[in-house]
Amino acid sequence: MPEVVREPRMHFYKVPKLGSYMAIKLEYESCLFEEALSVAVMDYLDVKQREKEQEEEKR
């Protein structure tokens, strides 16, 4: 497996740190149907709400 830190296509906003990058395999069947798009939008809104709640808890 090639080393990500030395990959010329990678852009670092700051100095890269060990263990700060993660890649996951993402699989999905299709988003060609209106129902799949609706589920994706609802999931996105749920994630954003949870992020907002986490930020409030941090404060």
mmCIF file of the N, C-alpha and C atoms, coordinates in Angstrom:
data_MODEL
# 
_entry.id   MODEL 
# 
loop_
_atom_site.group_PDB 
_atom_site.id 
_atom_site.type_symbol 
_atom_site.label_atom_id 
_atom_site.label_alt_id 
_atom_site.label_comp_id 
_atom_site.label_asym_id 
_atom_site.label_entity_id 
_atom_site.label_seq_id 
_atom_site.pdbx_PDB_ins_code 
_atom_site.Cartn_x 
_atom_site.Cartn_y 
_atom_site.Cartn_z 
_atom_site.occupancy 
_atom_site.B_iso_or_equiv 
_atom_site.pdbx_formal_charge 
_atom_site.auth_seq_id 
_atom_site.auth_comp_id 
_atom_site.auth_asym_id 
_atom_site.auth_atom_id 
_atom_site.pdbx_PDB_model_num 
ATOM 1   N N  . MET A 1 1  ? 0.849   -1.175 0.000  1.00 0.00 ? 1  MET A N  1 
ATOM 2   C CA . MET A 1 1  ? 0.000   0.000  0.000  1.00 0.00 ? 1  MET A CA 1 
ATOM 3   C C  . MET A 1 1  ? 0.896   1.242  0.000  1.00 0.00 ? 1  MET A C  1 
ATOM 4   N N  . PRO A 1 2  ? 0.664   2.184  -0.918 1.00 0.00 ? 2  PRO A N  1 
ATOM 5   C CA . PRO A 1 2  ? 1.496   3.390  -0.971 1.00 0.00 ? 2  PRO A CA 1 
ATOM 6   C C  . PRO A 1 2  ? 1.257   4.283  0.256  1.00 0.00 ? 2  PRO A C  1 
ATOM 7   N N  . GLU A 1 3  ? 2.278   5.042  0.594  1.00 0.00 ? 3  GLU A N  1 
ATOM 8   C CA . GLU A 1 3  ? 2.197   5.923  1.747  1.00 0.00 ? 3  GLU A CA 1 
ATOM 9   C C  . GLU A 1 3  ? 1.471   7.216  1.371  1.00 0.00 ? 3  GLU A C  1 
ATOM 10  N N  . VAL A 1 4  ? 0.431   7.535  2.100  1.00 0.00 ? 4  VAL A N  1 
ATOM 11  C CA . VAL A 1 4  ? -0.411  8.691  1.790  1.00 0.00 ? 4  VAL A CA 1 
ATOM 12  C C  . VAL A 1 4  ? 0.346   10.002 1.946  1.00 0.00 ? 4  VAL A C  1 
ATOM 13  N N  . VAL A 1 5  ? 1.208   10.084 2.932  1.00 0.00 ? 5  VAL A N  1 
ATOM 14  C CA . VAL A 1 5  ? 1.917   11.335 3.208  1.00 0.00 ? 5  VAL A CA 1 
ATOM 15  C C  . VAL A 1 5  ? 2.794   11.747 2.032  1.00 0.00 ? 5  VAL A C  1 
ATOM 16  N N  . ARG A 1 6  ? 3.334   10.795 1.309  1.00 0.00 ? 6  ARG A N  1 
ATOM 17  C CA . ARG A 1 6  ? 4.215   11.108 0.186  1.00 0.00 ? 6  ARG A CA 1 
ATOM 18  C C  . ARG A 1 6  ? 3.477   11.224 -1.150 1.00 0.00 ? 6  ARG A C  1 
ATOM 19  N N  . GLU A 1 7  ? 2.179   11.040 -1.156 1.00 0.00 ? 7  GLU A N  1 
ATOM 20  C CA . GLU A 1 7  ? 1.374   11.132 -2.374 1.00 0.00 ? 7  GLU A CA 1 
ATOM 21  C C  . GLU A 1 7  ? 1.315   12.587 -2.836 1.00 0.00 ? 7  GLU A C  1 
ATOM 22  N N  . PRO A 1 8  ? 1.759   12.895 -4.051 1.00 0.00 ? 8  PRO A N  1 
ATOM 23  C CA . PRO A 1 8  ? 1.784   14.286 -4.518 1.00 0.00 ? 8  PRO A CA 1 
ATOM 24  C C  . PRO A 1 8  ? 0.395   14.900 -4.693 1.00 0.00 ? 8  PRO A C  1 
ATOM 25  N N  . ARG A 1 9  ? -0.639  14.079 -4.848 1.00 0.00 ? 9  ARG A N  1 
ATOM 26  C CA . ARG A 1 9  ? -1.993  14.621 -5.021 1.00 0.00 ? 9  ARG A CA 1 
ATOM 27  C C  . ARG A 1 9  ? -2.643  15.019 -3.702 1.00 0.00 ? 9  ARG A C  1 
ATOM 28  N N  . MET A 1 10 ? -2.027  14.641 -2.570 1.00 0.00 ? 10 MET A N  1 
ATOM 29  C CA . MET A 1 10 ? -2.575  14.997 -1.255 1.00 0.00 ? 10 MET A CA 1 
ATOM 30  C C  . MET A 1 10 ? -2.234  16.444 -0.930 1.00 0.00 ? 10 MET A C  1 
ATOM 31  N N  . HIS A 1 11 ? -3.194  17.151 -0.366 1.00 0.00 ? 11 HIS A N  1 
ATOM 32  C CA . HIS A 1 11 ? -2.965  18.531 0.069  1.00 0.00 ? 11 HIS A CA 1 
ATOM 33  C C  . HIS A 1 11 ? -3.089  18.583 1.585  1.00 0.00 ? 11 HIS A C  1 
ATOM 34  N N  . PHE A 1 12 ? -2.098  19.138 2.247  1.00 0.00 ? 12 PHE A N  1 
ATOM 35  C CA . PHE A 1 12 ? -2.117  19.273 3.689  1.00 0.00 ? 12 PHE A CA 1 
ATOM 36  C C  . PHE A 1 12 ? -2.275  20.748 4.039  1.00 0.00 ? 12 PHE A C  1 
ATOM 37  N N  . TYR A 1 13 ? -3.245  21.062 4.875  1.00 0.00 ? 13 TYR A N  1 
ATOM 38  C CA . TYR A 1 13 ? -3.437  22.440 5.306  1.00 0.00 ? 13 TYR A CA 1 
ATOM 39  C C  . TYR A 1 13 ? -2.416  22.819 6.372  1.00 0.00 ? 13 TYR A C  1 
ATOM 40  N N  . LYS A 1 14 ? -1.918  21.823 7.076  1.00 0.00 ? 14 LYS A N  1 
ATOM 41  C CA . LYS A 1 14 ? -0.863  22.009 8.068  1.00 0.00 ? 14 LYS A CA 1 
ATOM 42  C C  . LYS A 1 14 ? 0.086   20.830 7.931  1.00 0.00 ? 14 LYS A C  1 
ATOM 43  N N  . VAL A 1 15 ? 1.026   20.720 8.814  1.00 0.00 ? 15 VAL A N  1 
ATOM 44  C CA . VAL A 1 15 ? 1.983   19.619 8.777  1.00 0.00 ? 15 VAL A CA 1 
ATOM 45  C C  . VAL A 1 15 ? 1.236   18.307 9.016  1.00 0.00 ? 15 VAL A C  1 
ATOM 46  N N  . PRO A 1 16 ? 1.434   17.291 8.164  1.00 0.00 ? 16 PRO A N  1 
ATOM 47  C CA . PRO A 1 16 ? 0.745   16.019 8.379  1.00 0.00 ? 16 PRO A CA 1 
ATOM 48  C C  . PRO A 1 16 ? 1.200   15.352 9.676  1.00 0.00 ? 16 PRO A C  1 
ATOM 49  N N  . LYS A 1 17 ? 0.272   14.727 10.356 1.00 0.00 ? 17 LYS A N  1 
ATOM 50  C CA . LYS A 1 17 ? 0.565   14.055 11.621 1.00 0.00 ? 17 LYS A CA 1 
ATOM 51  C C  . LYS A 1 17 ? 0.263   12.569 11.468 1.00 0.00 ? 17 LYS A C  1 
ATOM 52  N N  . LEU A 1 18 ? 1.057   11.739 12.113 1.00 0.00 ? 18 LEU A N  1 
ATOM 53  C CA . LEU A 1 18 ? 0.839   10.303 12.052 1.00 0.00 ? 18 LEU A CA 1 
ATOM 54  C C  . LEU A 1 18 ? -0.542  9.944  12.590 1.00 0.00 ? 18 LEU A C  1 
ATOM 55  N N  . GLY A 1 19 ? -1.227  9.057  11.889 1.00 0.00 ? 19 GLY A N  1 
ATOM 56  C CA . GLY A 1 19 ? -2.518  8.568  12.356 1.00 0.00 ? 19 GLY A CA 1 
ATOM 57  C C  . GLY A 1 19 ? -3.663  9.532  12.177 1.00 0.00 ? 19 GLY A C  1 
ATOM 58  N N  . SER A 1 20 ? -3.473  10.602 11.437 1.00 0.00 ? 20 SER A N  1 
ATOM 59  C CA . SER A 1 20 ? -4.538  11.590 11.310 1.00 0.00 ? 20 SER A CA 1 
ATOM 60  C C  . SER A 1 20 ? -5.377  11.422 10.046 1.00 0.00 ? 20 SER A C  1 
ATOM 61  N N  . TYR A 1 21 ? -5.156  10.347 9.307  1.00 0.00 ? 21 TYR A N  1 
ATOM 62  C CA . TYR A 1 21 ? -5.919  10.129 8.081  1.00 0.00 ? 21 TYR A CA 1 
ATOM 63  C C  . TYR A 1 21 ? -6.549  8.750  8.103  1.00 0.00 ? 21 TYR A C  1 
ATOM 64  N N  . MET A 1 22 ? -7.760  8.656  7.576  1.00 0.00 ? 22 MET A N  1 
ATOM 65  C CA . MET A 1 22 ? -8.460  7.395  7.547  1.00 0.00 ? 22 MET A CA 1 
ATOM 66  C C  . MET A 1 22 ? -9.202  7.293  6.226  1.00 0.00 ? 22 MET A C  1 
ATOM 67  N N  . ALA A 1 23 ? -9.177  6.139  5.642  1.00 0.00 ? 23 ALA A N  1 
ATOM 68  C CA . ALA A 1 23 ? -9.921  5.893  4.413  1.00 0.00 ? 23 ALA A CA 1 
ATOM 69  C C  . ALA A 1 23 ? -10.891 4.749  4.676  1.00 0.00 ? 23 ALA A C  1 
ATOM 70  N N  . ILE A 1 24 ? -12.094 4.870  4.138  1.00 0.00 ? 24 ILE A N  1 
ATOM 71  C CA . ILE A 1 24 ? -13.073 3.813  4.294  1.00 0.00 ? 24 ILE A CA 1 
ATOM 72  C C  . ILE A 1 24 ? -13.603 3.420  2.922  1.00 0.00 ? 24 ILE A C  1 
ATOM 73  N N  . LYS A 1 25 ? -14.018 2.191  2.816  1.00 0.00 ? 25 LYS A N  1 
ATOM 74  C CA . LYS A 1 25 ? -14.628 1.711  1.585  1.00 0.00 ? 25 LYS A CA 1 
ATOM 75  C C  . LYS A 1 25 ? -16.100 2.091  1.632  1.00 0.00 ? 25 LYS A C  1 
ATOM 76  N N  . LEU A 1 26 ? -16.565 2.819  0.652  1.00 0.00 ? 26 LEU A N  1 
ATOM 77  C CA . LEU A 1 26 ? -17.942 3.283  0.606  1.00 0.00 ? 26 LEU A CA 1 
ATOM 78  C C  . LEU A 1 26 ? -18.654 2.584  -0.540 1.00 0.00 ? 26 LEU A C  1 
ATOM 79  N N  . GLU A 1 27 ? -19.713 1.862  -0.205 1.00 0.00 ? 27 GLU A N  1 
ATOM 80  C CA . GLU A 1 27 ? -20.495 1.164  -1.223 1.00 0.00 ? 27 GLU A CA 1 
ATOM 81  C C  . GLU A 1 27 ? -21.954 1.564  -1.109 1.00 0.00 ? 27 GLU A C  1 
ATOM 82  N N  . TYR A 1 28 ? -22.589 1.775  -2.233 1.00 0.00 ? 28 TYR A N  1 
ATOM 83  C CA . TYR A 1 28 ? -24.018 2.030  -2.246 1.00 0.00 ? 28 TYR A CA 1 
ATOM 84  C C  . TYR A 1 28 ? -24.581 1.470  -3.534 1.00 0.00 ? 28 TYR A C  1 
ATOM 85  N N  . GLU A 1 29 ? -25.844 1.093  -3.476 1.00 0.00 ? 29 GLU A N  1 
ATOM 86  C CA . GLU A 1 29 ? -26.463 0.468  -4.636 1.00 0.00 ? 29 GLU A CA 1 
ATOM 87  C C  . GLU A 1 29 ? -26.763 1.494  -5.724 1.00 0.00 ? 29 GLU A C  1 
ATOM 88  N N  . SER A 1 30 ? -27.520 2.506  -5.380 1.00 0.00 ? 30 SER A N  1 
ATOM 89  C CA . SER A 1 30 ? -27.882 3.501  -6.372 1.00 0.00 ? 30 SER A CA 1 
ATOM 90  C C  . SER A 1 30 ? -28.589 4.670  -5.702 1.00 0.00 ? 30 SER A C  1 
ATOM 91  N N  . CYS A 1 31 ? -28.500 5.819  -6.302 1.00 0.00 ? 31 CYS A N  1 
ATOM 92  C CA . CYS A 1 31 ? -29.288 6.953  -5.828 1.00 0.00 ? 31 CYS A CA 1 
ATOM 93  C C  . CYS A 1 31 ? -30.126 7.495  -6.989 1.00 0.00 ? 31 CYS A C  1 
ATOM 94  N N  . LEU A 1 32 ? -30.482 6.594  -7.898 1.00 0.00 ? 32 LEU A N  1 
ATOM 95  C CA . LEU A 1 32 ? -31.256 6.992  -9.056 1.00 0.00 ? 32 LEU A CA 1 
ATOM 96  C C  . LEU A 1 32 ? -32.748 7.100  -8.764 1.00 0.00 ? 32 LEU A C  1 
ATOM 97  N N  . PHE A 1 33 ? -33.155 6.674  -7.594 1.00 0.00 ? 33 PHE A N  1 
ATOM 98  C CA . PHE A 1 33 ? -34.569 6.711  -7.253 1.00 0.00 ? 33 PHE A CA 1 
ATOM 99  C C  . PHE A 1 33 ? -34.833 7.833  -6.269 1.00 0.00 ? 33 PHE A C  1 
ATOM 100 N N  . GLU A 1 34 ? -36.001 8.426  -6.371 1.00 0.00 ? 34 GLU A N  1 
ATOM 101 C CA . GLU A 1 34 ? -36.363 9.554  -5.515 1.00 0.00 ? 34 GLU A CA 1 
ATOM 102 C C  . GLU A 1 34 ? -36.333 9.161  -4.042 1.00 0.00 ? 34 GLU A C  1 
ATOM 103 N N  . GLU A 1 35 ? -36.731 7.949  -3.733 1.00 0.00 ? 35 GLU A N  1 
ATOM 104 C CA . GLU A 1 35 ? -36.740 7.492  -2.341 1.00 0.00 ? 35 GLU A CA 1 
ATOM 105 C C  . GLU A 1 35 ? -35.322 7.460  -1.767 1.00 0.00 ? 35 GLU A C  1 
ATOM 106 N N  . ALA A 1 36 ? -34.361 6.997  -2.556 1.00 0.00 ? 36 ALA A N  1 
ATOM 107 C CA . ALA A 1 36 ? -32.970 6.948  -2.092 1.00 0.00 ? 36 ALA A CA 1 
ATOM 108 C C  . ALA A 1 36 ? -32.443 8.357  -1.824 1.00 0.00 ? 36 ALA A C  1 
ATOM 109 N N  . LEU A 1 37 ? -32.790 9.291  -2.662 1.00 0.00 ? 37 LEU A N  1 
ATOM 110 C CA . LEU A 1 37 ? -32.359 10.675 -2.465 1.00 0.00 ? 37 LEU A CA 1 
ATOM 111 C C  . LEU A 1 37 ? -32.981 11.256 -1.196 1.00 0.00 ? 37 LEU A C  1 
ATOM 112 N N  . SER A 1 38 ? -34.253 10.971 -0.980 1.00 0.00 ? 38 SER A N  1 
ATOM 113 C CA . SER A 1 38 ? -34.928 11.465 0.224  1.00 0.00 ? 38 SER A CA 1 
ATOM 114 C C  . SER A 1 38 ? -34.277 10.920 1.484  1.00 0.00 ? 38 SER A C  1 
ATOM 115 N N  . VAL A 1 39 ? -33.933 9.630  1.479  1.00 0.00 ? 39 VAL A N  1 
ATOM 116 C CA . VAL A 1 39 ? -33.280 9.019  2.633  1.00 0.00 ? 39 VAL A CA 1 
ATOM 117 C C  . VAL A 1 39 ? -31.916 9.667  2.860  1.00 0.00 ? 39 VAL A C  1 
ATOM 118 N N  . ALA A 1 40 ? -31.185 9.930  1.786  1.00 0.00 ? 40 ALA A N  1 
ATOM 119 C CA . ALA A 1 40 ? -29.866 10.559 1.910  1.00 0.00 ? 40 ALA A CA 1 
ATOM 120 C C  . ALA A 1 40 ? -29.982 11.961 2.498  1.00 0.00 ? 40 ALA A C  1 
ATOM 121 N N  . VAL A 1 41 ? -30.972 12.721 2.078  1.00 0.00 ? 41 VAL A N  1 
ATOM 122 C CA . VAL A 1 41 ? -31.173 14.078 2.598  1.00 0.00 ? 41 VAL A CA 1 
ATOM 123 C C  . VAL A 1 41 ? -31.531 14.021 4.081  1.00 0.00 ? 41 VAL A C  1 
ATOM 124 N N  . MET A 1 42 ? -32.414 13.101 4.461  1.00 0.00 ? 42 MET A N  1 
ATOM 125 C CA . MET A 1 42 ? -32.791 12.966 5.867  1.00 0.00 ? 42 MET A CA 1 
ATOM 126 C C  . MET A 1 42 ? -31.592 12.558 6.718  1.00 0.00 ? 42 MET A C  1 
ATOM 127 N N  . ASP A 1 43 ? -30.766 11.669 6.194  1.00 0.00 ? 43 ASP A N  1 
ATOM 128 C CA . ASP A 1 43 ? -29.566 11.246 6.910  1.00 0.00 ? 43 ASP A CA 1 
ATOM 129 C C  . ASP A 1 43 ? -28.610 12.426 7.075  1.00 0.00 ? 43 ASP A C  1 
ATOM 130 N N  . TYR A 1 44 ? -28.446 13.217 6.035  1.00 0.00 ? 44 TYR A N  1 
ATOM 131 C CA . TYR A 1 44 ? -27.575 14.396 6.095  1.00 0.00 ? 44 TYR A CA 1 
ATOM 132 C C  . TYR A 1 44 ? -28.063 15.372 7.162  1.00 0.00 ? 44 TYR A C  1 
ATOM 133 N N  . LEU A 1 45 ? -29.361 15.622 7.186  1.00 0.00 ? 45 LEU A N  1 
ATOM 134 C CA . LEU A 1 45 ? -29.915 16.541 8.176  1.00 0.00 ? 45 LEU A CA 1 
ATOM 135 C C  . LEU A 1 45 ? -29.730 16.001 9.593  1.00 0.00 ? 45 LEU A C  1 
ATOM 136 N N  . ASP A 1 46 ? -29.868 14.692 9.764  1.00 0.00 ? 46 ASP A N  1 
ATOM 137 C CA . ASP A 1 46 ? -29.661 14.065 11.064 1.00 0.00 ? 46 ASP A CA 1 
ATOM 138 C C  . ASP A 1 46 ? -28.209 14.227 11.515 1.00 0.00 ? 46 ASP A C  1 
ATOM 139 N N  . VAL A 1 47 ? -27.275 14.010 10.611 1.00 0.00 ? 47 VAL A N  1 
ATOM 140 C CA . VAL A 1 47 ? -25.858 14.157 10.937 1.00 0.00 ? 47 VAL A CA 1 
ATOM 141 C C  . VAL A 1 47 ? -25.551 15.600 11.333 1.00 0.00 ? 47 VAL A C  1 
ATOM 142 N N  . LYS A 1 48 ? -26.062 16.554 10.588 1.00 0.00 ? 48 LYS A N  1 
ATOM 143 C CA . LYS A 1 48 ? -25.826 17.964 10.908 1.00 0.00 ? 48 LYS A CA 1 
ATOM 144 C C  . LYS A 1 48 ? -26.413 18.328 12.270 1.00 0.00 ? 48 LYS A C  1 
ATOM 145 N N  . GLN A 1 49 ? -27.589 17.793 12.593 1.00 0.00 ? 49 GLN A N  1 
ATOM 146 C CA . GLN A 1 49 ? -28.206 18.058 13.896 1.00 0.00 ? 49 GLN A CA 1 
ATOM 147 C C  . GLN A 1 49 ? -27.347 17.479 15.017 1.00 0.00 ? 49 GLN A C  1 
ATOM 148 N N  . ARG A 1 50 ? -26.847 16.273 14.831 1.00 0.00 ? 50 ARG A N  1 
ATOM 149 C CA . ARG A 1 50 ? -25.986 15.649 15.847 1.00 0.00 ? 50 ARG A CA 1 
ATOM 150 C C  . ARG A 1 50 ? -24.684 16.431 16.021 1.00 0.00 ? 50 ARG A C  1 
ATOM 151 N N  . GLU A 1 51 ? -24.117 16.916 14.927 1.00 0.00 ? 51 GLU A N  1 
ATOM 152 C CA . GLU A 1 51 ? -22.897 17.723 15.018 1.00 0.00 ? 51 GLU A CA 1 
ATOM 153 C C  . GLU A 1 51 ? -23.168 19.001 15.813 1.00 0.00 ? 51 GLU A C  1 
ATOM 154 N N  . LYS A 1 52 ? -24.308 19.615 15.563 1.00 0.00 ? 52 LYS A N  1 
ATOM 155 C CA . LYS A 1 52 ? -24.672 20.836 16.283 1.00 0.00 ? 52 LYS A CA 1 
ATOM 156 C C  . LYS A 1 52 ? -24.815 20.550 17.778 1.00 0.00 ? 52 LYS A C  1 
ATOM 157 N N  . GLU A 1 53 ? -25.460 19.429 18.125 1.00 0.00 ? 53 GLU A N  1 
ATOM 158 C CA . GLU A 1 53 ? -25.629 19.058 19.527 1.00 0.00 ? 53 GLU A CA 1 
ATOM 159 C C  . GLU A 1 53 ? -24.279 18.785 20.195 1.00 0.00 ? 53 GLU A C  1 
ATOM 160 N N  . GLN A 1 54 ? -23.373 18.137 19.472 1.00 0.00 ? 54 GLN A N  1 
ATOM 161 C CA . GLN A 1 54 ? -22.047 17.872 20.017 1.00 0.00 ? 54 GLN A CA 1 
ATOM 162 C C  . GLN A 1 54 ? -21.284 19.163 20.284 1.00 0.00 ? 54 GLN A C  1 
ATOM 163 N N  . GLU A 1 55 ? -21.389 20.107 19.370 1.00 0.00 ? 55 GLU A N  1 
ATOM 164 C CA . GLU A 1 55 ? -20.710 21.396 19.553 1.00 0.00 ? 55 GLU A CA 1 
ATOM 165 C C  . GLU A 1 55 ? -21.263 22.126 20.781 1.00 0.00 ? 55 GLU A C  1 
ATOM 166 N N  . GLU A 1 56 ? -22.584 22.050 20.972 1.00 0.00 ? 56 GLU A N  1 
ATOM 167 C CA . GLU A 1 56 ? -23.190 22.695 22.140 1.00 0.00 ? 56 GLU A CA 1 
ATOM 168 C C  . GLU A 1 56 ? -22.723 22.021 23.429 1.00 0.00 ? 56 GLU A C  1 
ATOM 169 N N  . GLU A 1 57 ? -22.598 20.691 23.418 1.00 0.00 ? 57 GLU A N  1 
ATOM 170 C CA . GLU A 1 57 ? -22.130 19.972 24.594 1.00 0.00 ? 57 GLU A CA 1 
ATOM 171 C C  . GLU A 1 57 ? -20.682 20.319 24.917 1.00 0.00 ? 57 GLU A C  1 
ATOM 172 N N  . LYS A 1 58 ? -19.872 20.543 23.887 1.00 0.00 ? 58 LYS A N  1 
ATOM 173 C CA . LYS A 1 58 ? -18.476 20.912 24.109 1.00 0.00 ? 58 LYS A CA 1 
ATOM 174 C C  . LYS A 1 58 ? -18.369 22.254 24.820 1.00 0.00 ? 58 LYS A C  1 
ATOM 175 N N  . ARG A 1 59 ? -19.263 23.179 24.467 1.00 0.00 ? 59 ARG A N  1 
ATOM 176 C CA . ARG A 1 59 ? -19.238 24.516 25.082 1.00 0.00 ? 59 ARG A CA 1 
ATOM 177 C C  . ARG A 1 59 ? -19.689 24.404 26.514 1.00 0.00 ? 59 ARG A C  1 
# 
